[in-house]
Amino acid sequence: MSPSNRPRRPRPMPAKSQEELDDLVRRLKSEQRPEGNYRDRSLELHGWICAKCGREFERNNLHLLTVHHRDGNHHNNPSDGSNWENLCVWCHDDEHSRSILAEYLHNGGK
């Protein structure tokens, strides 16, 4: 490929000062939605256990426990946790697979 046909790479952005980076991090943190940390709240409320299969989790495998929104709306995060249930990744996948299958069957398999 000749130099004129070669795709151009984007130019790297100039390095920012530490002060600019710190300011950017502060702004991003202040813009986060309060419900952004619903996982921690759900774990605190419902414990480190899968609501479906009963599997218990510890710190070393806690990343395998997810928060499922019962109504499917990820923006509906009441502080009482009424729209959340903690599900292990396997049960969470199963839960979503069931809803996909139900929708498929409801539409006559189309």
C-alpha positions as a Markdown table, in Angstrom:
| # | Residue | x | y | z |
|---|---|---|---|---|
| 1 | Met | 0.0 | 0.0 | 0.0 |
| 2 | Ser | 1.4 | 3.3 | -1.0 |
| 3 | Pro | 1.8 | 6.1 | 1.7 |
| 4 | Ser | -1.0 | 8.1 | 0.0 |
| 5 | Asn | -3.5 | 5.2 | 0.3 |
| 6 | Arg | -2.7 | 4.3 | 3.9 |
| 7 | Pro | -5.5 | 5.1 | 6.4 |
| 8 | Arg | -4.6 | 8.0 | 8.6 |
| 9 | Arg | -4.3 | 7.5 | 12.2 |
| 10 | Pro | -6.0 | 9.9 | 14.5 |
| 11 | Arg | -3.6 | 12.4 | 16.1 |
| 12 | Pro | -3.0 | 11.7 | 19.8 |
| 13 | Met | -4.5 | 14.3 | 22.1 |
| 14 | Pro | -2.0 | 16.4 | 24.0 |
| 15 | Ala | -1.3 | 15.3 | 27.5 |
| 16 | Lys | -3.3 | 17.0 | 30.1 |
| 17 | Ser | -1.9 | 18.4 | 33.4 |
| 18 | Gln | -2.6 | 16.5 | 36.6 |
| 19 | Glu | -4.8 | 19.5 | 37.7 |
| 20 | Glu | -6.9 | 19.2 | 34.5 |
| 21 | Leu | -7.3 | 15.4 | 35.0 |
| 22 | Asp | -8.3 | 15.9 | 38.7 |
| 23 | Asp | -10.9 | 18.5 | 37.6 |
| 24 | Leu | -12.3 | 16.1 | 35.0 |
| 25 | Val | -12.6 | 13.3 | 37.5 |
| 26 | Arg | -14.3 | 15.6 | 40.0 |
| 27 | Arg | -16.8 | 16.7 | 37.3 |
| 28 | Leu | -17.5 | 13.2 | 36.2 |
| 29 | Lys | -18.1 | 12.1 | 39.8 |
| 30 | Ser | -20.5 | 15.0 | 40.5 |
| 31 | Glu | -22.5 | 14.1 | 37.3 |
| 32 | Gln | -23.0 | 10.5 | 38.3 |
| 33 | Arg | -26.6 | 9.6 | 39.0 |
| 34 | Pro | -27.3 | 8.7 | 42.7 |
| 35 | Glu | -28.7 | 5.4 | 41.6 |
| 36 | Gly | -25.4 | 4.6 | 40.0 |
| 37 | Asn | -24.4 | 2.6 | 43.1 |
| 38 | Tyr | -27.5 | 0.6 | 43.4 |
| 39 | Arg | -25.4 | -2.7 | 43.4 |
| 40 | Asp | -23.8 | -1.9 | 46.7 |
| 41 | Arg | -27.1 | -0.9 | 48.2 |
| 42 | Ser | -28.8 | -4.1 | 46.9 |
| 43 | Leu | -25.9 | -6.2 | 48.3 |
| 44 | Glu | -26.3 | -4.5 | 51.6 |
| 45 | Leu | -30.1 | -4.9 | 51.7 |
| 46 | His | -30.5 | -8.4 | 50.3 |
| 47 | Gly | -27.2 | -10.0 | 51.3 |
| 48 | Trp | -24.6 | -11.9 | 49.3 |
| 49 | Ile | -26.9 | -14.7 | 48.2 |
| 50 | Cys | -28.7 | -15.5 | 44.9 |
| 51 | Ala | -32.4 | -15.0 | 45.4 |
| 52 | Lys | -33.2 | -17.8 | 42.9 |
| 53 | Cys | -30.8 | -20.7 | 43.6 |
| 54 | Gly | -29.6 | -19.8 | 47.1 |
| 55 | Arg | -25.9 | -19.9 | 46.2 |
| 56 | Glu | -23.9 | -17.9 | 48.8 |
| 57 | Phe | -21.0 | -15.6 | 47.8 |
| 58 | Glu | -17.8 | -14.3 | 49.4 |
| 59 | Arg | -15.6 | -11.4 | 48.6 |
| 60 | Asn | -13.5 | -13.4 | 46.1 |
| 61 | Asn | -16.4 | -14.4 | 43.9 |
| 62 | Leu | -18.8 | -11.6 | 44.6 |
| 63 | His | -18.4 | -10.3 | 41.1 |
| 64 | Leu | -20.5 | -13.3 | 40.0 |
| 65 | Leu | -23.6 | -11.9 | 41.9 |
| 66 | Thr | -25.6 | -9.4 | 39.9 |
| 67 | Val | -28.5 | -7.1 | 40.5 |
| 68 | His | -31.6 | -7.9 | 38.5 |
| 69 | His | -34.3 | -5.2 | 38.0 |
| 70 | Arg | -37.6 | -7.0 | 38.5 |
| 71 | Asp | -39.5 | -4.6 | 36.2 |
| 72 | Gly | -36.7 | -4.5 | 33.6 |
| 73 | Asn | -36.2 | -0.8 | 34.1 |
| 74 | His | -32.6 | -0.1 | 35.0 |
| 75 | His | -33.5 | 3.5 | 35.9 |
| 76 | Asn | -36.1 | 2.4 | 38.5 |
| 77 | Asn | -33.9 | 2.2 | 41.6 |
| 78 | Pro | -35.9 | 2.9 | 44.7 |
| 79 | Ser | -33.7 | 3.1 | 47.8 |
| 80 | Asp | -35.8 | 0.4 | 49.6 |
| 81 | Gly | -34.6 | -2.1 | 47.0 |
| 82 | Ser | -38.1 | -3.2 | 46.0 |
| 83 | Asn | -37.2 | -3.4 | 42.3 |
| 84 | Trp | -34.0 | -5.4 | 42.8 |
| 85 | Glu | -33.0 | -9.0 | 43.5 |
| 86 | Asn | -29.5 | -10.3 | 43.7 |
| 87 | Leu | -29.0 | -13.2 | 41.2 |
| 88 | Cys | -25.9 | -15.1 | 40.3 |
| 89 | Val | -24.8 | -14.7 | 36.7 |
| 90 | Trp | -26.2 | -18.1 | 35.8 |
| 91 | Cys | -29.7 | -17.4 | 37.3 |
| 92 | His | -29.6 | -13.9 | 35.8 |
| 93 | Asp | -28.9 | -15.3 | 32.3 |
| 94 | Asp | -31.7 | -17.9 | 32.9 |
| 95 | Glu | -34.1 | -15.1 | 33.9 |
| 96 | His | -33.4 | -13.1 | 30.8 |
| 97 | Ser | -33.6 | -16.2 | 28.6 |
| 98 | Arg | -37.0 | -16.9 | 29.9 |
| 99 | Ser | -38.3 | -13.5 | 29.0 |
| 100 | Ile | -36.8 | -13.7 | 25.5 |
| 101 | Leu | -38.5 | -17.1 | 25.0 |
| 102 | Ala | -41.8 | -15.8 | 26.4 |
| 103 | Glu | -41.7 | -12.9 | 24.0 |
| 104 | Tyr | -40.9 | -15.3 | 21.1 |
| 105 | Leu | -43.8 | -17.6 | 21.9 |
| 106 | His | -46.2 | -14.7 | 22.4 |
| 107 | Asn | -45.4 | -13.5 | 18.9 |
| 108 | Gly | -46.2 | -16.9 | 17.5 |
| 109 | Gly | -42.6 | -17.9 | 17.0 |
| 110 | Lys | -41.8 | -15.1 | 14.7 |
